[in-house]
Amino acid sequence: MDVTKIQSQANAAQKNGVINPYALAETIAGRRIAWSEVDAPRMLETLLATPYEELFDPKYDSPLYLGLKLNKNKTLEPFHSPLFDVTVKLGTSDLETPVEELMTNVKVLGDLARRFEVTDVAKLAIHNIRLCNPFQIELTLKLPSKDRLQQLAQILPKSLLQTVAFDPELKGNSNQDWTPPNANWTDKGTFFNETAEFFDPVQGAVANCYYIAALAAIAWASPYRIAHLTRAIGQNQQSFTNLVKFFKPDSGGQIDKEIEVTDVVPVSNATGNFIYCRSSEAGETWPAIMEKAFAKFVTGTTTDHPDILATGWGDCVLATAQLTGGQRHYYGNSSMTGDDIWNLVRSNSLSRRTFNPMTCWTYGTAPDGLSYADANIVGSHCYTVLGWDYHCGKKYLVLRNPWGQTEGTASALNATVWMYDISWWRPIELANPDGTFAIEAGAFQQYFAGIGVVK
């Protein structure tokens, strides 16, 4: 495939970005949360000040898409979040929020003008409308933007906003040392506990799902590619630096840049925990170090403290090629059937496991007639494609959410699938809450926008 055609496909593919809600919630709470021991949807609703069913689609102004907005093509693009400019109202209390007034003193639509401080009630946006019977309709109104921004500003003060949301209006010096507010750079463990595995990389509180999905795809399909390359930089046994190679895409392995980074990564002052990418295995740091190296690569900085936020929003197929030097292949789901997609994955698999790294992505917002919330699928999000399965006459694709949680439920398979992992048969427990799930190929064709492979 020639480079011009590849670039044309890449331009047709969208860039994606969404923050891991669990990492964002922990950043807001200032502590680790045992998600398996709490009502996770309710906890996320409280900490993120957003109904759970509105979290996974940017059309609802979800805080998971901070610094990104839907454009006229219904894909995300960076923008200066108005939250950066909001002044939080001080000196108010929950008692001053007119909950009772909303319930008892609103008799006609005009009464909402006083509550929302608007002059034209007719301009209040309708969030949802439902015909209950021929005589009644049920309306859900959307808060005016100024109220919604003030609500979000209460949970996302500027210091926290500067920790999770990239602001494209801040140009700055690419060589400037960067540290997120209320954080420090710390060595959190060893590069590998054993080796790189697909379930190791877990996305943090920055919208770089595309890169974390690519890391997992390579750890799964080409595990030997992620190597621990180090050299000494001092007599102290802990004085060393890591070398991470980034390649020119579609070059067949031509090196673009060799990036050196130490083992220190950003951690919270309050908790001492990772803010951004971390490993699912305690004490292991390779995903965080690979994220740090990528931040240094995309910003061009020469410091050891690159801006991790600059990695937000991108192309998962391109990121895979930058990590391997392989040739990119993009496929839009709208031009294929479920069977076409299933066979595409099978053609890049052996014994049900992908041997070429594959990733996929959803639409910027749910297509007409579909709900990402109902399917537990995330809009403008990238996933790793692990392989395929066939069960009771149905064809499935096996995917992994880089959050390490939140499995899709649309046409999902609840079983254990087996894949031949180079030299042994690995069981994948789809019932485990680890972000891995299987979706029927036909449902995948509907809910997802595209799929890509790097060879």
Secondary structure as UniProt FT lines:
FT   HELIX           3..12
FT   HELIX           21..29
FT   HELIX           35..37
FT   HELIX           40..48
FT   HELIX           52..54
FT   TURN            55..56
FT   HELIX           58..60
FT   HELIX           63..65
FT   TURN            66..67
FT   STRAND          68..70
FT   TURN            72..73
FT   STRAND          76..78
FT   HELIX           82..85
FT   HELIX           94..96
FT   HELIX           99..104
FT   HELIX           109..111
FT   HELIX           112..116
FT   HELIX           121..123
FT   STRAND          126..133
FT   TURN            134..135
FT   STRAND          136..141
FT   HELIX           145..155
FT   HELIX           158..164
FT   TURN            168..169
FT   TURN            174..175
FT   TURN            181..182
FT   STRAND          183..187
FT   TURN            198..199
FT   STRAND          201..202
FT   HELIX           209..221
FT   HELIX           223..225
FT   STRAND          230..232
FT   TURN            237..238
FT   STRAND          240..247
FT   TURN            249..250
FT   STRAND          255..261
FT   STRAND          264..268
FT   TURN            269..271
FT   STRAND          278..279
FT   TURN            282..283
FT   HELIX           286..299
FT   HELIX           308..311
FT   HELIX           316..324
FT   STRAND          328..332
FT   HELIX           333..335
FT   HELIX           338..347
FT   STRAND          349..350
FT   TURN            351..352
FT   STRAND          353..362
FT   TURN            368..369
FT   HELIX           372..375
FT   TURN            379..380
FT   STRAND          382..391
FT   TURN            392..393
FT   STRAND          394..400
FT   TURN            402..403
FT   TURN            410..411
FT   STRAND          416..420
FT   STRAND          425..429
FT   TURN            430..431
FT   STRAND          436..440
FT   HELIX           441..447
FT   STRAND          448..454
//
